[in-house]
């Protein structure tokens, strides 16, 4: 029956479902078509409405214009102005609505052109009226012609849309009719099928009802029997396993009842065994815990009997142990003065159990003498259990237990297992006792051996005295023998004169080698002495520089101008002394051969740039002429160490200006006539000259031509000595030609390329492909006049460039919202091409043909980007670029440099987004505009921070994030390269606090990676970089920033420059309290512990830190620092000098770190000995950071703010 019903339901519902799906699908398709037709009808109406709106706006504009022409009143222009505002929107909307109809779009494009022309004519007539002119009939007729054309086109558009509207309306009506017919047909078929299957299901229902009544009666009987079974199951679950069910029915339910009875019996048996096992194991565990520890034997027996009698429900017990062939009572429980305390094996039942090694059980003893006494009477013990005590296989005793009730099998098994543990424990205790006795005997024997050893030492002393006497006799004999050998040797030498001379030469060579070793040792001692002297001099200099700066700043306002000037002089003198120390160390490095070279291409124009900028103002102050020139035909560069070359030339020019009272100083670069592969730098002056007899002295260290105490000119006498050694190191020499009162000529001669071994760890980098490509171009004369202070450009000086005429551009048509680019180019034809291409890229263009007004035009118009040429009249492109980047309003604007010169690297270093060589192809112009577009549209900007110290990295990241600059932090080279390759970073900030090798590897890896060559890199370091380190870094880095109090602001400025960030509301350069507050107020109220053995340093640091409302706790050594830290637990940071008496900084830091309370305490190590590896040693000792003396207060404040910020 159920199968018949199911089949009927499946067939009926299947057919109904198919009809429903077919009708639904057809309805859906029909309705979708109706919706589409309705939408298209509405679309046509909207197009017609929008076109009518265009005609209405055009008529309003024309009406307003006519009213104004007739009356001259401004109020009649309102419809005209409204029409001007709404017409572009209406045209744009009409154009968008006809996107599906290209023919209509062409008509609308034509209409847009006519409307624009009509509006131009209307505007022209209005402007003529405003100026008081007369409007001619021809002008009005021309406007009417445009208006008629507009009406004709609008009528054409409307006619086309009406035609489309009629066709779409017919399609909508047709699809609606089809849909109605199909729905009615589907409804009729569904109704017939429903009636047919209704009657089929009704017959099945009556049959099903009869069967359900029979099932109901059987179900009631089953429920009654199940309720009985459930009740019995609940009893069993509650723990009543005695319940049984009586059910004689032979069916499934009867089988279930029998299984339930069997389960109850099994559960009872299992739970009984489980309880017995738990009782057994718990007793053994408690016994093991009681036996743990180094207890004596008597204590162990007492503990054992106490536990077994209580836990095993006994009343008394005893333990006998074998001692000297007898069983001796060593423990008892509940016994009354036992008569037998000793047994021999086999005596009594105790002795017999020991002898047999087998247990004995006695139950239901009557009339026995085993009793226990109480206060109110005695009780007879009826049951005894005697069992041997074993240690392994050896019986060591007997245990006896008595009980009032018979022992169960569970109790007996427990006692057997317990006595095994007791036997092992008692044996171990006995072994410990034996070991103790042996140890005491061993100590006594050791004391005897020591006494005997003392006697043997006295005997050995006397034997040694006799031995020395024998050795003295042997030495006398050996000396006599050597004298005889020497006599024989003299005889042989007289016969071998030639051999004698060779020996003499060999001895002299050995002496020379010995002298060389002594000289090397002397040099090493000298270097160590200079390093130590540097430390001793830097320590007081630290106080001088700090205190003089504080006085010069006069933050309290309690000093007058003269006192502030004196403080400034003190600070200047201190810095001069620091420079002198560095010069002495330089000389020491040169003499010891430890001076490294950084060999790279050096451009003559770059050298002249720097020297002119440095000495131009000095020469002008002394009213001296300063001329610099390069000979014609000379290459643009030579290969040498730029820093060392600059150092030599600065020293020569400085001396020339110092010793010249009038006239001029010149620097000329040319080839050496005798050796064309060498370059001569000739410094000539008209000064006091040098006497012939003094010329050999000036190149010696600490020597001057005038060495008297009344000399006119100051100086240490180190400059020329260092210059001469540096010239030799560079493979060259310095020559002097001078005559007293007529001037001097110093010639520095260097090879064009350094050959041979280069004494530098970075020599391998010469194989790196240079990013600056140079052709073998020649440089013409580049001379700076005596009154000129303009830097020599990085290219050869060009002839005077004529100023071309201005080019018509779009500057007068620029309105708010326009996108435009400023083009700085003096080539008129090329400028026109650029302007045309700019317009093709949907930009407007402004053209500037001269350099002197370029930066001013950029600031006035604020373009989206600048296209800049280098060779410009009046002012070159480098100066224009500098002015743009120095102005906070314009520095964010992307600049793209174009030039025929090979200056790509210089352009990028100056802040350009890219460089293209002229002449350029159309594809290059496209790339140029794509890069400009990319610089304008890429958001958000992202910075990669490479920093090993997570505290520094997190603080810098948080600071950049407050200016909406996203950042990512990495701590090693591999992760940095992966991050740059897989994600887009716009700038890299590298902290050179990471190990030097890692820092340089990161720079090299980034710049050598394809696609990252032009990525800006900012080096952010807490180290005071040497000039060598700075030159190495500048090979890759675009900017170097030393951590100071304002270094975060400088980071923000540099990042803003490289990312071309728009500076709103005065930009990032404005120090917003809300954004910089976490750096400004973090020091206020904090307590700092200053540990230094020099009280002057403590005083100067205290004065400097108290300005920022910090509380200073002083300590003069490591022990004092620990005491002060204990007395002041609220100290927030520690400044720790690493060189102190008694307990130095390393030991002090280690002691502080041992206390868990100070595991995370910021500790900044301070050392005056800035040597290689100092920072790593301090960090390894537990310091959080590192700073060297003399302490730069700005750098110290930067470190304090980072470590105190939470």
PyMOL commands that set and color helices and strands:
alter all, ss='L'
color gray80, all
select helices_A, chain A and resi 2-71+74-97+102-130+137-237+252-291+297-311+348-356+409-495+497-553+561-591+604-621+642-658+692-694+719-729+763-767+811-813+828-840+854-861+877-886+904-909+922-937+950-961+973-982+996-1008+1027-1034+1047-1059+1073-1080+1095-1106+1118-1127+1145-1154+1156-1158+1174-1181+1193-1204
alter helices_A, ss='H'
color red, helices_A
select strands_A, chain A and resi 316-323+326-333+342-343+360-362+371-374+377-380+383-391+394-403+599-603+625-630+634-635+637-641+664-671+678-685+733-739+743-751+778-779+820-824+844-848+865-869+894-899+914-917+942-946+966-970+987-991+1016-1021+1039-1042+1087-1091+1111-1115+1133-1137+1162-1167+1185-1188
alter strands_A, ss='S'
color yellow, strands_A
deselect
rebuild
show_as cartoon
